[in-house]
Amino acid sequence: MRWMFAVLMCVATAACCTEQPARNKPAPVERGGSAAPRAEQAPLVVVSFNIRYGTAPDGENAWPKRRDLVIERIRAHDPDILALQEALRFQIDELLDSLPGYASIGVGRDDGRTRGEHAAILYRASRLSPVAADDEPAHGDFWFSDTPERPGSKSWGNTVTRLCTWARLSCADVGGTFYIYNLHLDHQSQASRERSAVLLAERMGERRSSDPVIVAGDFNAGETNPATLYLLGRAPSVPALSGAAAPSSPALRDTYRVVHPREREVGTFNAFAGRTTGEKIDFVLVDDGWTVLDADIDRTMPDGRCPSDHFPVFARIVRKTDRAGER
């Protein structure tokens, strides 16, 4: 009987020492948030990344010599949505070949098809899908100009064509549908940046449903620029289009500042030198339909090399719910 007792004691000891599964912890509520996300929601990971033109004569930083670094950073974040700027068609194709499971939305800014920079939206096809609303298409593009439907058009002092690509995406586990806008504002003309912000606000106000909104992109404007402040609801109205009154600010929130409200070293343009000073010009903004779980600037530099001349920025977000559980 002693041997049976010893065996039972060993079994009991082993059972006590076996690691138990961790209990699911509730998702943290954003500072100032009034409604917690549902427990079953998986966070939506959004990355905005200016990957630098693949044809730029950057020497040791040319696209073929850093493509794998870009892919490595994207894989590390495993985003549900990847908002690209300065992406040429062949770069997007190479990323899609290396990142199975993603689909892309967007056109070239020069001709509305494949020529020139794309403000492409890559999305995880197993989780997300474009969906139309009433007579509104599931996705589209508009140009920052007086003729926003005309491919290649430009106005307001910008010598470079600028556009926005948008999509209405459905994701059952974050509560239905939402809009994502990806843009690259002008690097020289302040008038263009301000009027582009107004046009963006107009298009957001015209959307067919009240679904929550995400805005990602390279603004070429810092946090105190009037165009940025207008989108954040912190500045008087900027000049309107065609002399009309500008629409009310969409009052978006910078996901980074929700998490890091006092951080001062926020530079996102690194000039391939790892620079962290300067202004934060890359953003993931959200409206009040989202709770921000995390957000940051990814300054990872494998072997001291920058994957691009911009650091990617990312956010982890979930849909807010009201007390009745409706999204």
Secondary structure, DSSP 4 states (H G I P E B T S, - for coil): -HHHHHHHHHHHHHHHHSPPPPPPPPPPPPTT--SPPPTTPPPEEEEEEE---TTS--GGGSHHHHHHHHHHHHHHH--SEEEEESB-HHHHHHHHHHSTTEEEE--BTTTSSSSS-B--EEEETTT-EE--BTTB-SEEEEESSSSTTSTT---TT-SS--EEEEEEEEEGGGTEEEEEEEEE--SS-HHHHHHHHHHHHHHHHT-SS---EEEEEE-SS-TTSHHHHHHTT-SPPPPPGGGSPPPPP---EEHHHHH-TT------B-TTTT---S---EEEEE-TTEEEEEEEE----GGG--SSSB--EEEEEEE---TTS--
